[in-house]
Amino acid sequence: MRSICVFCGSSPGNRPEYVGLARDAGRLIAERQLTLIYGGGKVGLMGALADAALAAGGRVIGIIPQMLLEREVAHRGLTDLRIVSTLSERKFMMGVLSDAFLSLPGGIGTLDELFEAWSWAQLGLHKKPSGLLNFQGYYDHLVQFLDLTLSEGFQRPEHRAALQVGTEVGPLLDQLIAASQSTAPK
């Protein structure tokens, strides 16, 4: 695995632990010599993630739609900042450039990105692993709901299992790396 796309909030959240988590994730991604692919913002968890990866010597590619660039939220200090026309184009490009996906705490945009990348795998459009970081129980209710979709027959076991859920960023990153290696073309 060479790159990982991280979805996370453009807000910092209400607790300082969220920013700390984003910084830890950025640092650990750089330490594992992975290229960070993310939404290109300088604010919230996105900015903390990118700044930490850069500070640890990592390569960071941001992908931002023109409309957000114009609102001056783009991170101008990245290794590579790519400007696209739409949010859909942003998600597509992040998917093309990434070998795996990791979702940290965030809001509706983060959930949109998580579900789109995960559904692409379900549809067979890629075999890239997805991880959900359930930091301090943030996603407990979502995980319960996803399990309900399985028990109620709206999701197959193999599709539910395709989303790996962890509570610590380091071990979850390692799981995604291992999963990426097992699905890589031989």
C-alpha positions, 0 to 999 in steps of 0.5 A: 500500500502506498497511499491512504485517503482519510475522510474527516471533519472540516470542523474541529469538533467540540472536544480537543481529543478530536484534533489530537486524533487527527494529528496522531493519524497524520503522523502515523500515516507519514511514519508508515511512509504512506501518501495522505490523500484528503479533501485539501482543507486547512481547517478543522480535523482536515487541517490538523491531519495534513499539518501533522503528516507534513510535519512528520515528513509525509507526502500530502495530496489535497483535492478540493473543489473550486467552490471551496478554494474560493472560500479560502479554506484550501491548504496552500502548504501541501505537497500537491493541491489539486483543484476539481470542479465538483464534490463528485469529482473530488471523491472520484479522484480521491478514490483513484489515487488511494489504496485504502480509505480511513474515516475519522470523526466528522459530519455529513460530508465524512459520512457521504465519503465513507459510504460512497467509497464503501459502496464502490467496493460492494459494487465491485468497482474496486477492492480497496479496504475501508476503515472506520475509526470509532474513536471514544465511541463516536460511531457507536450508533452508526456501527449498531445501525450497520449491524442492523442492516445486516440482521434485517437482510439489507446487507450481505455479511461479506459487504458488512465485513468489508468495513473494518471498525477499530478504536485506535488509529495505529492498529486500524492503519495496520489492518488496512495495510494488511488488507490492501496487501491481500487484495493487491493484484498479483 
